[in-house]
Amino acid sequence: MGEEHRKAPRVVSLNLVSVARIDGTGVPTLDAMGRTLNISEGGIKFEAFTSIPLTTEVEMGIALGEDIIHPRGRVVYLEELEKGRFVMGLRFFDLAPQELDLIKGYLARKKQ
């Protein structure tokens, strides 16, 4: 069995997500919509019908119950599945303290 190298545990959770690439001028351009497969304090595993290249910087819109957060992140994992679907790992960076608090609260509720 493989060792877990993540700092924060993942929680299985289906949430609506929009992902936009950050272009050279810093402006986000919508690339994909889909759903999370899991979420942690460090990022999400995301499923969509559009792929985004590895290392691409993105801005996300993630529905967490009644809240929506807009963290920035980077594509760190990409896998093509059957039927034109893709799974991507997105690592958060520059997470605002209030967004981290919302994620922590959401994860605590999901674990109950």
N, C-alpha and C positions, 0 to 999 in steps of 0.2 A: 504494500500500500504506500502511496506517495506521501511525502511530508508536506505539510501546509506551511507556506512561506509568507502568508499575508499577515499584516499587522492587525487587521480587523476582520472578524468572522463575517461570512456572507449569510444573508437571510434570503430564502426563496421568496420572491415577491413579483407579482405582475403589475406593472405600472406603465401608463402611457408615457412615451418619451418622444421628443423631437430633438434632432441633432443637426447642428449647422456648422459647416467648416468656417474657420476664421481665415479670411483672405489676407493678402499682403498688406492691406490698409487697415486691418483689424476689424473689418466689418463681417458679421456672420451671414452666411448664405445657406438657406435650408437645404439639407442633403437627404435626410432620412427621417421617417417616422416609424415607430414600432413600439416594442414593449420591453421592459426589463425582464430578465429571468431571475436575477438576484441583485441584491444591493448590499453595500457595506459602507462604512465611514470613508473608505478609500476609493470607491468607484462602483461601477455597475457592469453587469453582463447584459448585453442588449441584443435583441433579435429584430431584424428588418429585412426588407426585400431589396435594399440598396447597400452596397459595401462602401466603406470609407477606408482609404489606404492607411496602413500602419504609420505611426508617428504623427498623423494629422492632428492639429489642434482644433478643438471643437467647443462650441457652446451648447449646452443641453437645456432642455426644459423638461423637468421630471415631475409628474404628479405624485404627491405623497399624501394620499387621503384628500383632505380639503386644501392642502397647501401645494404650491408649485415652486420649485427651486430652479435656479438658472446657473448651475456651476459651469466652470470651464474645465476642460480635461484634454486628454490625449488618447488616441487609439493605441492600445498596447497589445491587442490580440485580435486576430481575424481568422475566421474559419467559414468556408463555404459549405452549406448544407444542401440537401436535396431540394428540388422544386424552387430554385432561385432564391433561397433564403440564406442569410448570413448571420453569424453570431460574432459580436465584437466585444472586447473588453475595453472599457473606457476608465482611465484613472483620473480622478479629480486632481486639480491643482488650483491654487488661489481661491480656496473655498472660504467664503465669508463666514465669520463666527455664527451668525444667525442661521445660515444654511446648515452648518454642521450641527447646531442645536436641533433643527427640524429633523435632520436625518437621524440623530441619536434618539429623539423622541419617537419617531416613526418605527425605528428598529426595536425599541423597547416594547412598543405596543404589539408589534408583530410576534415577538418572542413569547408573549403571554398566552 
